[in-house]
Amino acid sequence: MLSAAFLALLPAGSVAPQGDSFAETLRREIEDLWGNLAGVTVEEAPSRDKSRFFYYYEAVKKNAAPTSRDLEEATEAVRALDARYGSEPSFRWRCDELLALLTWDLGRRREGIERYRAALDGYPAENYPEPNEQSAFQHVANELAGRIADESGIEAAVEFVLDRFREDPRFVYFHFPYWERRLGEADDYERFEGMRERVLAIYREKAERDEANRSHLSRYAADLESERRPVGRRAGGDPRKRYFLLVPPGTDPDDTRHLVLMIPGGPGPARPVLPFLTDLHAAVGRRYVFAVLSPPHWSEEQARRDPWPTDRSRARSREIGFSTEAFLRAVLEDLRSTKAYAIDRVFVFGWSSGGPAVYAAATDREAPYDGYYTLSSRFDPADLGLEAARGRRFYIQHGAKDEIVPLLEAKGAAESLRGHGAEVRLDAFEGGHGFGQPDPKYAVRLALSWLETGD
């Protein structure tokens, strides 16, 4: 939360009087902000250095849609302010950062990168009580690295920012979410994991030699190491068999874990649901590893109509390269081949559009799984070999108020599976479609516990 002292520094509004030019509006906003920041210490306003000129540029730009001429005039106005106030280091780094963005937006990318370097080099050394909350240095470093990536590729950007982190004593906290987002957008999760390990190593290395910041560095390393973050993998190295792994922090290769293979609902991609599943994973306990599948899309029509094709639906379409049943087996084989986790029992969980593939996997005679869990799923017995369900355990959850898939589907599934010798528990909750339970985390824990014990 921002302190009252910091809030008092912010200028009162960013709407220009009618007739003001883009450059004049930006100049006024920056000069007003600097008038409130000049001479203020971190002790007086702990979040002082989180207030940066470029935020005001972005706000004014959003309202004004500036032309190239407007940007040129704004650049000259900012340079004039730099000539006036630039002897103050706290003004200079903010100004260089803003000029970097202006020149970048004007298409002068090399000049923009050099301005970002100037902002980083000119950032004052400051003894922040909490660098992760108070310093902007790590954000400027990531912005510069991002521009390097745009110009010279992601490898050059990663090497730059890690070298800077290792060598610069002002770089105490590494803001990792930026790289999680950047590398995640590129589906480069192997590089992401390698980068995470290198950041942890640099934290430890710096903690050894930087006595003044040792406690910060050690704590940030421990926080990073303990965070639950999805690890992107490709089953068997196949780029179409992408999945994301959630593992309890501190898991040892000899620790026994239960594996939950997850088939998401909706259109199927894993990434949008990973934040929710990360929280869910933290809530269900340390016994579980989650592997969240992300479906390949063989065509727009297939992705819309049938995001999780089964063996039987694949037999009706030449465009589908492999079925969801084959994908599940590939993920299980991939994890067992790494020997990074001692996998004990294996459950398959699918919700909404992912549910029918769970039933399909369960009615495969050779299925290597220990239990099956569906939520808000349709059930089509004509597409299943139900005789294979005998002796298998199913937990079926469904909202009584589900207006997308009626509860009748779940009741029909339970009756049909029981009729073929399966052990079934039907949990009809007061709620709607998907994770509409009164307490989704408790509901998932209950389902997994029943699949383990039958109680």
N, C-alpha and C positions, 0 to 999 in steps of 0.2 A: 504494500500500500504506500502511496506517495505521502510524504509528510506535509503538514500544513505549511511549513517553511518553504518547501519546494513549490507547492501549489501557488504560493504567493508570488513566485517568480514569473509565472506564465503570463504572457500578454493577454489583454481582455478580448479577444475576438480576432478573426482573421478575414473579415469581409471588408473589402475595400470600398471607400466612398465612391459613388458613381463618377466615372470619368477618370479615375486613377489608372495609370498604365500597369501592366503586369510587373514591370521592373520596379516601379515606385511602390506598389503594394508589397512586394517581396522585401525591398530595402527597408520600408517602414517596420515590417514585422521583425526583421532581424535586428534592427537598431533598438527597437523596443525591448526585445528579449535580452539583448546584450546589456542594455541599461539596467536590467534587473539582475543579471548574472555577475556583472563586473564586481570584483572584490569580494564575492561571497565564497566562503570556505565550505568544504565538505562537512565539517562539523556543524555549520549553520544550516546547511541544506544537503542531507546525505545523498539525495538523488540528483544533485546538481548536474553531473556529467551525463545523465541520461537525456538531458534537454539539448537537442542538437539542431542546428540551423536547417538541415535538409528536411526535417519533418515539416517545417513551415513552407519550404519550397514545394513539397509534395501536395500539401493542402491547398496552396494557392494555385498550383498547376491544375489540380483536379477541378477547381471551380472556374478556371479561366481558359483552358485549352489553348495554351500559347502557341504562336507561330515561331518559326526559326528566328525571325527578326526580334520577337519578344524575348527569346532566350538569349540572343546576342546582347540586347540592351540590359537584361538582367545580369548577365555575366559582367558587363562593364560596371554596373551599379555595385555588385558585390566586390569587385576589385577595388573600387573607390573606398568602400568600407574597410577593406583589408589594409589599404594605404593609411587609413585613419587610425584603426585600432589594432593592426596586426602585430604591433610590438608586444602585445599581451599573448603569451602562449595559449591560454585557454580560448581566446578568440581565434587565433591562427589555425589551430587544428580543425575547429568547426568550419571555418571559412574554406580551408583547403578541401575538406570533405564535400562541402556544398559545390565548390567550383569543379570538383571531380565529376559530380553528377550532372552539372550543367553542360560541361564540355562533352561528356559521354552522350547526353541527349542530343547534342548538336552534331554527333557523328565523329567527333575528334577523340577516338578511343584511346590512342596512345597517350595523348595529353591527359585524358581522364585518369588513366592508370597512374601516371606520374603524380598527379594531384592526390590520388589516394595514398600513394607512397609518402608524399609530403605530410599528409594528415597523420599517418601512422608514425612516421619518424618524429614529428613535432608534438606528439601527444605527451603531455607532462608526466613525469614520474610522480605518483601520488600514493600515499600510504592509506589505502582504503580499508576501513574496518571489515567490509565484506565486498571484495572485488567482484564476485558474481552478480551482486545486486547493484553496485554503484559505479563500476567502471564501464566505459564504452569501448575500451581498447579492443576487446575481443570481437566486438561487432564491426568495427572499422577493418580489422584484420580479415574477417570473413567477407566483407564487402569487396575488399581488394582481391581476395582469392577468387571470389565469384567472377570478377571482371577478367582476371587472368584465365579462368576456365573458359570464358566466352571467346577470348582471343587465342589462347594457346593450348587449350584442352584441359580436361579434368585432372590428369596426372600431374601436370605442371602446377596447377592450383593446390593440390593436396600437398605436394612436396614443399611449395612455398610456405603454406600456413603451418605445417609441422616444423619446418626449419625455424620459422619465426617463433613459434611456441617454445621450442627447445632453447633458443639463444637469447630471447629478450626477457629481462627480469620484470618488465611491466606486464607481461603476458602471463597472468597468474591463473585465470579461469578460462577454460576452453569451452566455448558455447557450441555443444555438440548437436543440438536440434537442427541447426542450420544445415549441417552435413547429412543428417538423417533425411531431411526433406530433399536436399539437392541430389544426393545419390539415389534416394528412393524413387524420385521422378525418372531417373535414368535406369531404374531396375538394376543398379550396380551394387547389390547387397554384399557381394564378396569383397569388393573394395571397402565398403562401409565397415565390415567386420574387421578387416585388416587395419583400417584407420583407427578404429576404436582401440585395438590392442596397442597400437603405436602411441596413441594419446595417453593411455594408462602407463606405458613404460616411461614416457617423458615426464608425466606427473611425478613418478617415483624418483626419477633421475634428478629432477629439479629440487624435490624435497630434500634430497641428500646434501645439496650444495647451497640452497637458499634458506639460511636459518631464519631470516625475518618473515618469510612467507611459508615456512615449513608446515605449520598447522593448517593453513588454508589449502595448500597443495595436497597434503595427505587426506584431508577431508573430502576434497573434490574428487580425488581418485577413488576413494571408498564409495562415494555417492554414485559415480559413474559405473563402478564395478557392480554395485548392488541393484542398479536399475533393471527392470524388466523391459527389454527391447526386442521386438521381433527380429529374427535373423532370417534373411531371405536365402532360399536354397533352390536348386534345380535338381529334381530327382534323376539320378543317373546322368547328370550333366545335360539333360534335355531342356532347352530353353522354353519349351511349351509346357513342361511339367513344373511350374513354379509353385512353391509353397513357402509359408512363413512359420518359423519355429519360435515358440515361447517356452522358455526353460526356467525353472526356479533358480534364483541367484545362488551361486556357490555350489552348484551341482557337481559332484564328483563322478567320474566314469563308473565307479563301483556302486554308486547309489542306485537302488532300484526305483523305477518310476513307471507309472501307468501312462500310456499314450492315448490321447484323444485326437483322432483324425476328424477334422471339421470341414463341412461342406456348406459354405455360406449361402444365404438366400438372396432374393432379388435377382439382379443380373449376374451375381456371382463373384466379381473381383474381391480379393481379400483386403486390399489396402484400406478402403473406406471403413471397414469394421474393425481394423486392428486396434485403434485406441480403446474401444469398448471391450474387445477381447483381452487386451492387456490388463485392464482393471478386473475383468472377470477371472482371469488366470490368477491374479494376486489373491482373489477372494476364495478360490476353491481349495487352496492348500498346496503344500510342497510335494504332494505325491504325484502330481500330474505334469506331463509335457503336452502342450497343444501344438498340433501341426495343422495349419490353416491353408487349405488348398485354394488356388486361384485358377479359374478355368481358362483354357485356351479358347479363342473364338475362331471357329473355322469359317464362318461367314456372318454377316450382319443378321441375316434371317435366322440362322441357327442360334446365334447368341440371344436373340430376342425370344425365340420360341422355346428353346430347349438348352439352357446354359450348361446343364449337367447331363449329357447324353449317356445312356446306359448301353450295355452290350446289345440289348434288343433294339433300341432306337438306332444304334450305329449300324446294325444290319440292314436298316431301311434307308440309309443315306451313305453315299459314296464319299461325301466331303469330310466326314468326321474321321480324324486320324486315329484316335484311340478313345475308349470309353472311360467313364468315371471309375468303374470297377478296376480297370487296368491302372489308372492314375493312383488310386488308393494303394494298390499293391506295390507300385513303384516307389511311393513315398515310404511305405513301411520297409521295403528292402533297402532304400537309400539310408534310412536312419540306422537300421541294424548293421549295415556294412561299415558305418563310420566308427562303431563301437565307442562312441562318445558318451552314450547313455545306456544303462542296463535296463532295457524295456521289459517289463513284466507283462501286464495285461493290456489289451488294445481294444478301444471302443471307437465306434463310428457315430458321429453326431452331425445331423443336418437339419436345417430349419427352412421353412417356406419352400422355395424352389429347389433347395438342396435335399429336402426330405425324401423324395422318390428315389434318389440314388442310394440312400441308406437302405431302403427296402430292397432295392436291386442287389446291393452288395450282400445283404443278409440272406438272400435266397439263391446265392451262388454256392453250390455244394462244396467247393474248395475254399470257401471264405476262411481266412485265418484270424478272425476277430472273436472277441469275448462278449460283446454286447452291442446293442444298437439303440440309438436315442434319436427320436424325431420330435420336432416342435412345429406346429402349424403346417403340417404337411398334407398334401393330397395322397391318396392311396388308390392304385389301379391294379386290382388282383389279376386282370387279364394279361398284364405285362410282366408277371412274376411267376417263378417256379416255386410256388408256396410249399410244396412237399419238402423242400430243403430247409424250411424254417423250424422243423421239429427239433425240440431240445434247445433252441436258441432263445436268448433273453432280449426283450424289447421294452423300452420305456417310452411311452407316447404321451407327450404333453400337448394340450390344445386349449385355446381360450374359448370359454362358453359364449363370448360375445364377438368371436371372430367373424367379420363380415366379408372376408376375402376367401377363406376356405372354411366352410361350415364345420362345426363340431361333429356332425354326422359322419364326415370322412374318417375322423379318428376312431369313432365308435365302430365303424365298419372294419377298419384295419384291425382293431383289437379282437373283434369277433372272428374275423377270418383267420388271423394268425393263431389264435387259441384253438380254432377248429382244426388246425394242421399241427397241433402239438407244441406250439411255442409257449414260453412263459412270458406273460405280458402284464404290465401295469399301465393303466390309463389314468392320467392325471389331468382332469378337466378343471382349469383354474378360472377365476373371475377376471376376465380381461379379454383383450382383443388379439390381433394377429402378431406373430413374432414374439419378441421379448416383452410381452405386455403383462407378464406376471406381476403380482403385487411386489414381489422382491425377486428379481431375476437371478441374482447371485445365489440366494438361498435355494431357488428352484433348481438351478443347475447342479449345485452341490448335492441336493437330494436325489436327483436323477442319477448322477455318477455313483453315489453311495449305494443306491439300490442295484445298479448294474453290477457292482462289485460283490455285494453280499446277498441280494435277493430279499433283504429285510427293509 
